[in-house]
Amino acid sequence: MLQPPTLHEALIHLMVVVSASDRNMTDAELSRIGQMIQTLPVFADFDQDRIIEVAGECQQILQNDDGLDSILNEVRDVVPDTLHDTAYAMAVEVAAADLHLEREEKRMLQLIRNRLRLDPLIAAAIERAAQARHRRPA
């Protein structure tokens, strides 16, 4: 029997799923995932040497027919309720990293919001903050 993922693994799986949702994992998205893993307090005790291994595990899960559902359920079940907004903020950061949201990425964020049962106002605030952080001068 497989062990349930750790908090760190579930969060990394979530970020990988968002990056892969439009079938194009950009350098900007992968770089942002790495930056968050290196700097966010939620990853303070994560072994950085495992990033590639955990991302590979996510890709294996996604090969299954119910892979996406499995990952979304693991995030919902493993990530404490108090960190659901943090998980969503990380997902939004990955989606926003290349300065363009594809339709598939928007759909993925909607699925995540629903699975985590986020308050719509909180989700909108997280999205607006990411938009402001990634905006370029006109």
LINBELNOR-V289250 format. One record per residue. RES is the residue in three letters. SS is DSSP state (h for helix, s for strand, l for the rest). Layout:
BEGIN
res=RES ss=SS
res=RES ss=SS
END
This chain:
BEGIN
res=MET ss=l
res=LEU ss=l
res=GLN ss=l
res=PRO ss=l
res=PRO ss=l
res=THR ss=l
res=LEU ss=h
res=HIS ss=h
res=GLU ss=h
res=ALA ss=h
res=LEU ss=h
res=ILE ss=h
res=HIS ss=h
res=LEU ss=h
res=MET ss=h
res=VAL ss=h
res=VAL ss=h
res=VAL ss=h
res=SER ss=h
res=ALA ss=h
res=SER ss=l
res=ASP ss=l
res=ARG ss=l
res=ASN ss=l
res=MET ss=l
res=THR ss=l
res=ASP ss=h
res=ALA ss=h
res=GLU ss=h
res=LEU ss=h
res=SER ss=h
res=ARG ss=h
res=ILE ss=h
res=GLY ss=h
res=GLN ss=h
res=MET ss=h
res=ILE ss=h
res=GLN ss=h
res=THR ss=h
res=LEU ss=l
res=PRO ss=h
res=VAL ss=h
res=PHE ss=h
res=ALA ss=l
res=ASP ss=l
res=PHE ss=l
res=ASP ss=l
res=GLN ss=h
res=ASP ss=h
res=ARG ss=h
res=ILE ss=h
res=ILE ss=h
res=GLU ss=h
res=VAL ss=h
res=ALA ss=h
res=GLY ss=h
res=GLU ss=h
res=CYS ss=h
res=GLN ss=h
res=GLN ss=h
res=ILE ss=h
res=LEU ss=h
res=GLN ss=l
res=ASN ss=l
res=ASP ss=l
res=ASP ss=l
res=GLY ss=h
res=LEU ss=h
res=ASP ss=h
res=SER ss=h
res=ILE ss=h
res=LEU ss=h
res=ASN ss=h
res=GLU ss=h
res=VAL ss=h
res=ARG ss=h
res=ASP ss=h
res=VAL ss=h
res=VAL ss=l
res=PRO ss=l
res=ASP ss=h
res=THR ss=h
res=LEU ss=h
res=HIS ss=h
res=ASP ss=h
res=THR ss=h
res=ALA ss=h
res=TYR ss=h
res=ALA ss=h
res=MET ss=h
res=ALA ss=h
res=VAL ss=h
res=GLU ss=h
res=VAL ss=h
res=ALA ss=h
res=ALA ss=h
res=ALA ss=l
res=ASP ss=l
res=LEU ss=l
res=HIS ss=l
res=LEU ss=l
res=GLU ss=l
res=ARG ss=h
res=GLU ss=h
res=GLU ss=h
res=LYS ss=h
res=ARG ss=h
res=MET ss=h
res=LEU ss=h
res=GLN ss=h
res=LEU ss=h
res=ILE ss=h
res=ARG ss=h
res=ASN ss=h
res=ARG ss=h
res=LEU ss=l
res=ARG ss=l
res=LEU ss=l
res=ASP ss=l
res=PRO ss=h
res=LEU ss=h
res=ILE ss=h
res=ALA ss=h
res=ALA ss=h
res=ALA ss=h
res=ILE ss=h
res=GLU ss=h
res=ARG ss=h
res=ALA ss=h
res=ALA ss=h
res=GLN ss=h
res=ALA ss=h
res=ARG ss=h
res=HIS ss=h
res=ARG ss=l
res=ARG ss=l
res=PRO ss=l
res=ALA ss=l
END
